[in-house]
């Protein structure tokens, strides 16, 4: 006979506290079973197993987070890269919780072949910021071919600015960009897109974030 109970029930009885308070402790990463942190309130625990609540456990609700990922080229489903082992060590952050990668909204998604900064959020304030799709993006575009006469002026008919960085590299600072727009416009002026990398969204730059890694948006940062 299975005599296990839900972890939230066990914590509520042992602490003691309400069932909801127990769930907050568990989802906050403060509860372990036999020394292993468990973040699922519905996990089953047997009577002989040791359940421990960390000394620094708090009942503060988990604040919605925004995650910044350096998407590698050809990563068709970049959200799968948001894991504890890919959280960068090169920037300050906060304690990772499984709940941080649930119910995320991706904004300004990149074409599968493109790389660069990508935003995922649980925060309604960030969702509202992106709701009008007019946050500026800065994208470095590697091209091949010869641009037609007046081609740069034609590209600058978009809502933004396009400029050359060298003979094969262009900088696009644009708003309201849709999937495939850059490739389409480049083709119209005789250019083929070889690679694209987004290095900035609004006031947030990718900086030194390594490819395939992510970090938390800090409280002082704003798009």
C-alpha positions in Angstrom: 0.0 0.0 0.0 1.3 3.4 -0.9 1.5 5.5 2.2 3.1 8.6 0.6 1.6 12.1 0.8 1.9 15.3 -1.1 5.0 17.3 -0.2 2.9 20.4 0.5 0.8 18.4 3.1 3.9 17.1 4.8 5.5 20.5 5.0 2.2 22.1 6.3 2.1 19.4 9.1 5.7 19.5 10.0 6.3 23.3 10.1 3.3 23.8 10.9 1.7 26.3 8.4 -1.1 26.5 5.9 -1.1 24.4 2.7 -0.7 27.6 0.6 2.3 28.7 2.7 3.8 25.2 2.3 3.4 25.6 -1.5 5.2 28.9 -1.4 8.1 27.4 0.5 8.4 24.6 -2.0 8.1 26.6 -5.2 10.6 29.0 -3.7 13.2 26.2 -3.7 13.4 26.1 0.1 12.3 22.5 0.7 14.4 19.4 0.2 13.7 15.7 0.5 16.6 13.6 1.8 18.9 16.6 0.9 17.6 17.1 -2.6 15.7 20.3 -3.4 12.2 19.7 -4.7 10.1 22.5 -6.2 6.9 20.6 -7.0 4.2 20.9 -4.2 2.6 17.7 -5.6 5.7 15.6 -5.3 5.1 12.5 -3.2 7.0 11.8 0.0 7.1 8.7 2.2 7.1 8.8 6.1 10.7 7.6 6.4 12.0 10.3 4.1 13.5 13.5 5.7 11.8 16.7 4.7 13.8 19.9 5.5 12.8 23.6 5.1 15.7 25.9 4.7 16.5 28.3 7.6 16.3 31.3 5.3 12.9 30.2 3.9 10.6 33.1 3.1 6.9 33.5 2.4 7.4 36.3 -0.1 5.6 35.6 -3.3 7.9 34.7 -6.3 8.3 37.8 -8.4 7.7 37.4 -12.2 11.0 37.5 -14.1 12.4 38.5 -17.5 15.1 36.4 -19.1 17.6 37.5 -21.8 19.0 34.7 -24.0 21.8 34.8 -26.5 20.1 32.6 -29.1 22.5 30.7 -31.3 22.0 30.5 -35.1 19.7 27.7 -36.2 18.1 27.3 -32.7 14.5 26.8 -33.8 13.1 26.5 -30.3 15.3 28.7 -28.1 13.1 28.5 -25.0 14.5 25.0 -24.6 17.8 26.6 -23.8 16.4 28.2 -20.6 17.8 25.8 -18.0 19.7 26.0 -14.8 22.9 24.7 -16.6 22.8 27.5 -19.2 22.3 30.4 -16.8 25.4 32.5 -17.4 28.1 33.0 -14.8 29.3 36.2 -16.4 26.6 38.5 -15.1 24.9 39.0 -11.7 21.6 37.1 -11.3 19.4 35.5 -8.8 18.7 32.0 -7.6 17.3 29.9 -10.3 13.8 28.3 -9.8 12.0 26.0 -12.2 9.0 28.3 -11.9 11.1 31.0 -13.6 10.9 29.2 -17.0 7.2 28.5 -16.8 4.5 30.6 -18.6 6.9 32.7 -20.5 6.1 35.0 -23.4 8.7 35.5 -26.1 8.9 39.0 -27.6 10.4 39.9 -31.0 11.3 36.3 -31.9 14.2 35.9 -34.3 14.2 33.9 -37.6 15.5 30.4 -36.9 18.8 31.1 -38.8 19.5 34.3 -37.0 21.3 34.7 -33.7 21.4 37.2 -30.9 19.5 38.7 -28.0 16.0 37.3 -27.3 13.5 38.2 -24.6 11.2 35.9 -22.5 9.1 37.3 -19.7 6.5 36.6 -17.1 6.1 40.3 -16.3 3.0 42.0 -17.4 4.9 45.4 -17.4 7.3 44.0 -20.0 4.5 42.5 -22.0 2.9 45.9 -22.1 6.1 47.6 -23.2 6.3 45.3 -26.2 2.5 45.4 -27.0 2.8 48.0 -29.7 5.8 46.2 -31.4 7.7 49.5 -31.6 10.8 48.8 -29.4 13.9 49.4 -31.5 16.2 46.5 -32.4 19.8 46.8 -33.5 20.8 43.9 -35.9 24.1 43.3 -37.5 23.6 41.8 -41.0 26.3 40.1 -43.0 25.6 40.3 -46.7 27.0 39.1 -50.1 26.6 40.6 -53.5 26.6 44.1 -54.9 24.0 46.6 -53.9 22.1 48.4 -56.7 22.5 52.1 -57.2 20.4 53.9 -54.6 20.0 50.7 -52.7 21.0 52.1 -49.3 18.5 54.9 -49.7 15.8 52.4 -50.6 16.6 50.3 -47.5 16.2 53.4 -45.4 12.6 53.8 -46.3 11.9 51.5 -43.3 11.0 52.7 -39.8 14.7 53.0 -38.7 18.1 53.5 -40.1 20.4 51.2 -42.2 24.1 51.9 -42.6 27.3 50.1 -43.7 29.9 49.1 -41.1 32.3 47.7 -43.7 32.0 46.2 -47.3 30.0 43.1 -46.1 28.4 44.2 -42.9 25.4 46.4 -42.3 23.8 47.8 -39.1 20.0 47.9 -39.0 18.4 50.0 -36.2 14.7 49.4 -36.8 11.2 49.2 -35.2 8.3 47.0 -36.1 10.4 44.4 -37.8 8.6 41.2 -39.1 9.9 37.8 -39.9 11.8 37.7 -43.2 11.7 41.5 -43.7 15.5 42.0 -43.8 16.1 39.2 -46.2 13.3 40.4 -48.5 14.5 44.0 -48.5 18.1 43.0 -49.1 17.1 40.8 -52.0 15.3 43.7 -53.6 18.5 45.7 -53.7 20.8 42.9 -54.9 22.1 41.6 -51.6 21.9 38.1 -50.1 21.8 37.8 -46.3 24.6 35.5 -45.0 24.0 35.9 -41.3 22.1 38.1 -38.8 22.8 38.9 -35.2 20.7 41.0 -32.9 22.9 42.9 -30.4 20.4 45.2 -28.8 16.7 45.5 -27.9 15.6 48.9 -26.7 18.2 50.0 -24.1 19.3 46.4 -23.4 22.4 45.2 -25.2 23.6 41.6 -25.5 27.1 42.7 -24.3 29.3 39.8 -23.3 26.5 37.2 -22.9 27.9 33.9 -24.5 25.9 32.1 -27.2 23.5 29.6 -25.8 23.5 31.2 -22.3 20.9 33.5 -20.6 20.6 35.9 -17.7 18.0 37.6 -15.6 16.9 41.2 -16.4 18.0 43.2 -13.4 15.6 45.4 -11.5 17.3 48.6 -12.6 17.3 47.7 -16.3 14.6 49.0 -18.6 13.8 48.4 -22.3 
